[in-house]
Amino acid sequence: MATNHLLSSSFLGNGVLIYPPTPKTTKPSLASPRRKQFITQSLTPNSQNPNFPSKSALTALILSSTLASQQAFAADNISPPPQPPQVIEAQPNNPGLPNSTPFSQNLVLNAPKPSNSDLPEGSQWRYSEFLNAVKKGKVERVRFSKDGSVLQLTAIDGKRASVVVPNDPDLIDILAMNGVDISVSEGEGGNGLFSFIGNLLFPIIAFAGLFFLFRRAQGGPGGPGGLGGPMDFGRSKSKFQEVPETGVTFADVAGADQAKLELQEVVDFLKNPDKYTALGAKIPKGCLLVGPPGTGKTLLARAVAGEAGVPFFSCAASEFVELFVGVGASRVRDLFEKAKSKAPCIVFIDEIDAVGRQRGAGMGGGNDEREQTINQLLTEMDGFSGNSGVIVLAATNRPDVLDSALLRPGRFDRQVTVDRPDVAGRVKILQVHSRGKALAKDVDFEKIARRTPGFTGADLQNLMNEAAILAARRDLKEISKDEISDALERIIAGPEKKNAVVSEEKKRLVAYHEAGHALVGALMPEYDPVAKISIIPRGQAGGLTFFAPSEERLESGLYSRSYLENQMAVALGGRVAEEVIFGEDNVTTGASNDFMQVSRVARQMVERFGFSKKIGQLAVGGAGGNPFLGQQMSSQKDYSMATADVVDGEVRELVEVAYKRAKDIINTHIDILHKLAQLLIEKETVDGEEFMSLFIDGKAELYVS
């Protein structure tokens, strides 16, 4: 703002307009309509502006007219008319006195003071008495309170009194024309100016704070990245490599041969496109890597980047979603604009289920930000403008929650399943993760692989690392099979509680409990062989019995009715052994997890697998969908109460049959149970070979129902 001295009379207050004085050839009157309204609004509590200015601001307001009028005369080179002598001799209460100049004000203020014999008595004056005293020139100055309802006056003889002020719009004119000095209580001093400055600075400070947050969140100056502008939150955070150097090739990926074959074709298409285009083949637009956590989906993507030799963009789907709606869609657009400029190239989106979930169905509805992001992703992958030269790789372990529009051909042409490795795959993975480790000669990868069914690549990597840590803790130079075995048990059941205080009675009870599991499992036909029995406490378990599951059964996922019935009998073997040896009144809660397993298996056999003659080939009690995954939630059961009673009866019958079979085996081979329990008490751990020798010596036979 220009600092022209002609604007110095402008008052900056709450709700007060700024009126720059206009040069005139005549002196402005304090009683002009504009000035009257201005001062009245500033001092009248019931006006539009109830806030009062400070004393200094009000004084500047009253004296500004004099300066403005003098400067106006100087600006127009017009000399002010000479003051007539009779004006000098005029009385202070003359309404025609031009008191807007310092000269006239000095005449009024220095006029002879009249007699004060008729001043009201007391410190509280009536308003009418106050007006009469003002008009007679007996009031020298007044000071208004903050709200303008009361004023404090000082008479010409120094006497002070207070007056309750009504809403009189002519009061300011009367005071001004009679030369009364006007001020406002100091308690309000500077409030108008400070309020104006505060109102001006608040939006500036707020904008500066938001600007700083944007820069910090998006890697601007002062932020983590140190780069970017104030609006960079709409840009993609993907990592770009013109020549990918991931350090991983397909040779470093083991146990996922089928997935490698699918992705090798994509890489070969990028390297030798003529071989495919000559036959009319088109490059797949997208490949979705699906599999359990830890199976190597991200590792395969890194291998593709290292093998393809084309520009590679990598990002996580969670980077698209931010606090502000629309940022995710903007980042998707920015990512694909960059990718199209580098085509042919590969874009890898990890954990795509973060933005690719089903849209808008069910009670949970959909988040607008997530839905805008997935809609933009669908458009970029296969929209109206097409997406030539950009191959999208994506990984997820939740394919069941992805939107169907995202999975259709044209967007993800291939769904590559990266499943848990088989025995041969686990052997190769163990060899990869054993590089750089000092292994003893007794380590057999084949045996380790057979003891780790269902382990993923990440699990096997962790197994070898835990074995190396145990060897270092024991001050060994090599990793032996014992360290690997202990590491496997630590991963499965938790660390050993070597210092746990266990009484002989509890140790004996746990030994018989685990011996009951092992005995029933060994004598059940077509059941998994016993690998190891231990009564050393691990985690929440007082003892453990390890079985070696069939690799074929585990990979196929097909379980027969006889196998499930045997599984329930084995789970009940521990409780049956406690009852037979210690009596029904001395059983413990150690079989609680066993009962949960038995109940779950029996109910699934009746409700889902069709293993009940009374229910037949029906699936009842289907679980409702999760509404937050875009699925409908089942509000009522799909079977009657009569059917529910039949289901409960069938479940109970299956459990009772399994209990009877376990009890028959324990009672028939009680001698082997005693020998096995005594061996466990002495050694705490019995492996599969020692266990089988007991059966050979005892001439045990398989159970026949």
Residue pairs with C-beta under 8 A, 6 or more apart in sequence:
5 71
6 20
6 21
6 68
6 71
7 18
7 20
8 60
8 64
8 67
9 20
9 21
9 60
9 61
9 64
9 65
9 67
9 68
10 18
10 19
10 20
11 18
11 42
11 53
11 57
11 58
11 60
11 61
11 192
12 18
12 57
12 192
12 193
12 196
13 42
13 49
13 51
13 53
13 57
13 192
13 193
13 196
14 49
14 51
14 191
14 192
14 195
14 196
15 41
15 48
15 49
15 51
16 38
16 41
16 42
16 49
16 53
16 192
17 38
19 34
19 38
21 28
21 64
21 65
21 68
21 69
21 72
22 72
23 68
23 71
23 72
23 73
23 75
23 76
24 69
24 72
25 72
25 73
25 76
25 78
27 69
27 80
27 98
27 100
27 101
28 35
28 65
28 68
28 69
28 100
29 35
29 100
30 62
30 65
30 99
30 100
30 173
30 176
30 177
31 173
31 176
31 177
35 65
36 169
36 172
36 173
38 61
39 61
39 172
39 176
40 47
40 169
40 172
41 47
41 48
41 49
42 49
42 52
42 53
42 58
42 61
43 52
43 144
43 148
43 172
43 184
44 148
44 167
44 169
45 147
45 148
45 149
45 167
46 167
50 147
50 148
51 188
51 191
51 192
51 195
52 144
52 146
52 147
52 148
52 184
52 185
52 188
53 61
53 184
53 188
53 192
54 184
54 186
54 188
54 189
54 190
54 191
54 192
54 193
55 143
55 183
55 184
55 185
55 186
55 189
56 189
57 192
57 193
58 182
58 183
58 184
59 183
62 176
62 182
65 100
66 100
66 101
66 102
66 105
69 100
69 101
70 80
70 101
73 79
73 80
83 103
83 104
87 97
87 98
87 104
87 107
88 107
90 96
90 97
90 107
91 111
91 137
92 107
92 108
92 111
92 137
92 178
92 179
93 135
93 136
93 137
93 178
95 177
97 104
97 107
97 108
97 177
98 104
99 105
99 107
99 108
99 176
99 177
99 179
105 179
108 179
109 179
111 137
113 137
113 156
113 157
114 136
114 137
114 138
114 156
116 138
116 155
116 156
116 157
116 159
118 136
119 133
119 138
119 155
119 157
119 159
120 126
120 129
120 133
120 161
122 161
123 160
123 161
123 162
124 161
124 162
124 163
125 133
125 153
125 161
125 162
125 163
126 163
127 163
127 164
127 165
127 166
127 168
130 139
130 153
130 161
130 163
131 174
133 139
133 153
133 155
134 174
134 175
134 178
134 180
135 174
135 178
137 156
137 178
137 179
138 155
138 156
139 153
139 154
139 155
139 156
139 178
139 180
140 154
140 155
140 156
140 180
140 181
141 153
141 154
141 180
141 181
141 182
141 183
142 151
142 152
142 153
142 154
142 175
142 180
142 181
142 182
142 183
143 151
143 152
143 153
143 183
143 184
143 185
144 150
144 151
144 165
144 182
144 183
144 184
144 185
145 151
145 152
145 185
146 184
146 185
146 187
146 188
148 165
149 164
149 165
150 162
150 163
150 164
150 165
151 162
151 163
151 165
152 160
152 161
152 162
153 160
153 161
153 162
153 163
154 160
155 161
165 171
172 182
175 182
176 182
211 230
212 222
214 220
214 230
214 231
214 232
214 233
215 221
215 222
215 223
215 228
215 230
216 222
216 223
216 224
217 223
217 233
217 322
218 225
218 228
218 232
218 233
218 235
219 225
219 226
219 227
219 228
219 232
220 226
220 227
220 228
220 229
220 230
220 232
221 227
228 235
233 322
233 324
233 327
234 326
234 327
234 330
234 331
234 334
235 330
235 331
235 334
236 315
236 319
236 331
236 332
236 334
236 335
236 338
237 315
237 319
237 331
238 313
238 314
238 315
238 319
238 335
238 338
238 347
239 313
239 314
239 315
240 311
240 312
240 313
240 338
240 342
241 305
241 311
241 312
241 314
242 311
242 342
243 309
244 305
244 306
244 308
244 309
244 310
244 311
244 312
245 306
246 302
246 303
246 305
246 306
247 302
247 306
248 299
248 302
248 303
248 305
248 306
249 303
249 306
249 307
250 260
250 263
250 264
250 303
250 307
252 299
252 303
252 432
253 260
253 296
253 299
253 300
253 303
254 421
254 425
254 428
254 429
254 431
254 432
254 457
255 296
255 421
255 422
255 425
255 426
255 428
255 429
255 457
256 295
256 296
256 300
256 418
256 419
256 421
256 425
256 457
257 425
258 416
258 417
259 289
259 291
259 296
259 300
259 416
259 417
259 418
260 300
260 303
262 287
262 414
262 416
263 287
263 300
263 303
263 304
263 416
264 307
266 283
266 284
266 287
266 304
266 308
266 391
267 304
267 307
267 308
268 275
269 276
269 281
269 283
269 284
270 283
270 308
270 309
270 310
270 344
270 346
270 391
271 308
271 309
273 283
276 282
276 283
283 391
284 391
284 413
284 414
285 381
285 382
285 387
285 390
285 391
285 392
285 410
285 411
285 412
285 413
286 381
286 391
286 392
286 393
286 394
286 411
286 412
286 413
286 414
287 391
287 392
287 393
287 394
287 412
287 413
287 414
287 415
287 416
288 352
288 394
288 395
288 396
288 399
288 407
288 412
288 414
288 415
288 416
289 297
289 300
289 301
289 393
289 394
289 395
289 396
289 416
289 418
290 297
290 395
290 396
290 397
290 399
290 415
290 416
290 417
290 418
291 297
291 397
291 417
291 418
291 419
291 420
292 397
292 419
292 420
292 456
293 397
293 456
293 458
294 456
294 457
294 458
294 459
295 418
295 419
295 420
295 421
295 456
295 457
295 458
296 418
296 456
296 457
296 458
297 395
297 396
297 397
297 418
298 350
298 395
299 457
300 418
301 314
301 348
301 350
301 393
301 395
304 346
304 348
304 393
305 312
305 314
305 346
305 348
308 346
310 344
310 345
310 346
311 339
311 342
311 345
311 346
312 345
312 346
312 348
313 335
313 338
313 339
313 342
313 345
313 346
313 347
313 348
314 347
314 348
314 350
315 335
315 347
315 348
315 349
315 350
316 349
316 350
316 351
316 354
317 349
317 350
317 351
317 352
317 353
317 354
317 355
317 356
318 351
318 354
318 355
319 331
320 327
320 328
320 331
320 332
320 354
320 355
320 373
321 327
321 328
321 354
321 355
321 369
321 370
321 373
322 328
322 369
324 369
325 368
325 369
325 372
326 369
326 372
327 369
328 355
328 369
328 370
328 372
328 373
328 376
329 372
329 373
329 375
329 376
332 373
332 376
332 377
332 380
333 376
333 380
335 347
335 380
336 347
336 380
336 387
336 390
339 345
339 347
339 390
340 387
340 388
340 389
340 390
343 388
343 389
343 390
344 389
344 390
344 391
345 389
345 390
345 391
346 390
346 391
346 392
346 393
347 390
347 391
347 392
347 393
348 392
348 393
348 394
348 395
349 392
349 393
349 394
349 395
350 394
350 395
351 395
351 396
352 394
352 395
352 396
352 402
352 406
353 396
353 397
353 398
353 399
353 401
353 402
355 370
355 373
355 374
355 377
356 374
356 377
356 394
356 396
356 402
356 403
356 406
357 370
357 374
357 401
357 402
357 403
357 629
357 630
358 401
358 402
358 403
358 404
358 629
358 630
358 631
359 366
359 371
359 374
359 403
359 630
360 366
360 371
360 630
361 630
361 631
361 632
362 625
362 626
362 627
362 628
362 629
362 630
362 631
362 632
362 633
363 627
363 633
364 627
364 628
364 629
364 630
366 630
374 403
374 406
377 406
378 403
378 405
378 406
378 411
380 387
381 387
381 392
381 406
381 410
381 411
382 410
382 411
392 411
392 412
394 412
396 402
399 407
399 415
400 629
401 629
401 630
403 630
405 411
406 412
407 415
420 454
420 455
420 456
421 428
421 429
421 455
421 456
421 457
422 551
422 555
423 446
423 449
423 450
423 453
423 551
424 449
426 448
426 449
426 452
426 455
426 460
427 445
427 446
427 449
429 457
429 460
429 461
430 445
430 448
430 449
430 460
430 464
431 445
433 460
433 461
433 464
433 465
434 445
434 464
437 464
437 468
437 479
438 477
438 478
438 479
439 478
439 479
440 478
440 479
440 480
440 481
442 480
442 481
443 479
443 480
443 481
443 484
444 481
447 481
448 463
448 481
448 484
448 488
450 548
450 551
451 485
451 488
451 531
451 548
452 459
452 460
452 463
452 488
453 548
453 549
453 551
453 554
454 554
455 463
459 491
462 491
463 484
463 487
463 488
463 491
464 479
464 484
464 487
466 487
466 490
466 491
467 479
467 483
467 484
467 486
467 487
468 479
468 483
469 487
470 483
470 486
470 487
471 478
471 479
471 480
471 483
474 483
476 483
489 496
489 534
489 538
489 544
489 546
490 496
490 538
492 546
493 538
493 539
493 541
493 544
494 538
494 539
494 540
494 541
495 538
495 539
496 536
496 537
496 538
497 536
497 537
497 538
498 536
500 537
502 510
502 537
506 542
507 535
507 681
508 677
508 681
509 578
509 582
509 588
509 590
510 535
510 542
510 543
510 590
511 535
511 543
511 677
511 678
511 680
511 681
512 577
512 578
512 581
512 582
512 673
512 677
513 542
513 543
513 574
513 575
513 577
513 578
513 590
513 591
514 533
514 534
514 535
514 543
514 544
514 545
514 574
514 680
515 533
515 577
515 673
515 676
515 677
515 680
516 573
516 574
516 575
516 576
516 577
516 578
516 662
516 666
516 673
517 545
517 570
517 571
517 573
517 574
518 530
518 533
518 545
518 573
518 676
518 691
519 573
519 577
519 665
519 666
519 669
519 672
519 673
519 676
520 569
520 570
520 572
520 573
520 576
520 661
520 662
520 665
520 666
521 527
521 528
521 530
521 545
521 547
521 566
521 570
521 573
522 529
522 530
522 691
522 692
522 695
522 700
523 665
523 669
523 700
523 701
523 702
523 703
524 566
524 569
524 570
524 665
524 702
524 703
525 562
525 566
525 702
525 703
525 704
526 560
526 562
526 563
526 566
527 547
527 563
527 566
527 567
527 570
528 547
528 548
528 549
528 550
529 547
529 548
529 688
530 545
530 546
530 547
530 548
530 688
530 691
530 692
531 546
531 547
531 548
531 687
531 688
532 544
532 545
532 546
532 685
532 686
532 687
532 688
533 543
533 544
533 545
533 546
533 676
533 680
533 685
533 686
533 687
533 691
534 543
534 544
534 545
534 546
534 684
534 685
534 686
535 542
535 543
535 680
535 681
535 684
535 685
536 543
536 684
536 685
537 543
538 544
542 590
548 688
553 559
553 563
561 605
561 609
561 611
564 601
564 605
564 609
564 611
565 654
565 657
565 658
565 661
567 597
567 601
568 597
568 598
568 601
568 602
568 654
568 655
568 658
569 658
569 659
569 661
569 662
569 665
570 662
571 594
571 595
571 597
571 598
571 658
572 591
572 594
572 598
572 655
572 658
572 659
572 662
573 662
573 665
573 666
574 590
574 591
574 594
575 587
575 591
575 594
575 595
576 659
576 662
576 663
576 666
577 666
577 673
578 586
578 587
578 588
578 590
578 591
579 587
579 663
580 663
580 666
580 667
580 670
581 673
598 655
598 658
599 651
599 655
602 651
602 654
602 655
602 658
603 647
603 651
605 611
605 612
605 654
606 612
606 615
606 647
606 650
606 651
606 654
607 615
607 619
607 620
607 621
607 647
608 619
610 616
610 617
610 618
610 619
612 647
612 650
614 646
614 649
614 650
615 643
615 646
615 647
615 650
620 638
620 639
620 643
620 647
621 637
621 638
621 639
621 647
622 634
622 638
623 634
624 631
624 632
624 633
624 634
624 635
625 631
625 632
625 633
625 634
626 633
627 633
637 644
639 647
661 703
661 705
664 703
665 703
666 673
669 698
669 700
671 698
672 694
672 695
672 698
672 700
675 694
675 698
676 686
676 691
676 694
679 686
679 690
679 694
680 686
